[in-house]
Amino acid sequence: MARIADGGVVDVDDLLEVLDSGQRIAAGSELHALMHSASQDALRICAELNSGYRSPHEVHELLRQLTGRHVDDSVVLFPPFNSDFGRNIKLGKRVFINAGCKFQDQGGISIGDECLVGHNVVVATLNHDLDPARRADMLPAPVSIGRNVWVGANATILSGVTIGDNAVVAAASVVTKDVPAGAVVVRSPARVVRTV
């Protein structure tokens, strides 16, 4: 636990409330230190997940530890997988996450039912200030991936993006803004080329 400026004591659940509200986490603040401390648990769990073969049951148990919440038995994840926080990932049912994915989830990542996430996908929910004097501050914003979305290999989804149901993000695309439901987006920055 850490003390914050108003005298209250915070833990990871309190930190999650601050992150989910989109408040700036000032560099060097006690919340910043707590976020880094909480990351150590995520790094430890991911190291265990990635250190050798894990049965589907073991993968689910480690995902539950990482997220601190229920993960449906229908979720399939192929390690290696990396998250530097873990506690702000929400997975729907029948989600498939392929090998090599990296989730920076402090700002919140929600993935709807029946999504497919390809190899080496990066989802980033933190940004930094453009002002060099505040560059190390953390600016959280959630990524929301709707139901039945297919995210192709090596795609990157940046903070604050919502991807609508049934959309397709083509391989190697960089998604910088919202994707409408049923849209197919390609390139960097990703743009709509058709609908499904």
Stockholm file with secondary structure:
# STOCKHOLM 1.0

chainA/1-196         MARIADGGVVDVDDLLEVLDSGQRIAAGSELHALMHSASQDALRICAELNSGYRSPHEVHELLRQLTGRHVDDSVVLFPPFNSDFGRNIKLGKRVFINAGCKFQDQGGISIGDECLVGHNVVVATLNHDLDPARRADMLPAPVSIGRNVWVGANATILSGVTIGDNAVVAAASVVTKDVPAGAVVVRSPARVVRTV
#=GR chainA/1-196 SS CEECTTSCEECHHHHHHHHHTTCCBCTTSHHHHHHHHHHHHHHHHHHHHHSSCCCHHHHHHHHHHHHTSCCCTTCEECSCEEESSCTTEEECTTCEECTTEEEECTTCEEECTTCEECTTCEEECEECCSSGGGTTSBEECCEEECTTCEECTTCEECTTCEECTTCEECTTCEECSCBCTTEEEETTTTEEEEEC
#=GC SS_cons         CEECTTSCEECHHHHHHHHHTTCCBCTTSHHHHHHHHHHHHHHHHHHHHHSSCCCHHHHHHHHHHHHTSCCCTTCEECSCEEESSCTTEEECTTCEECTTEEEECTTCEEECTTCEECTTCEEECEECCSSGGGTTSBEECCEEECTTCEECTTCEECTTCEECTTCEECTTCEECSCBCTTEEEETTTTEEEEEC
//
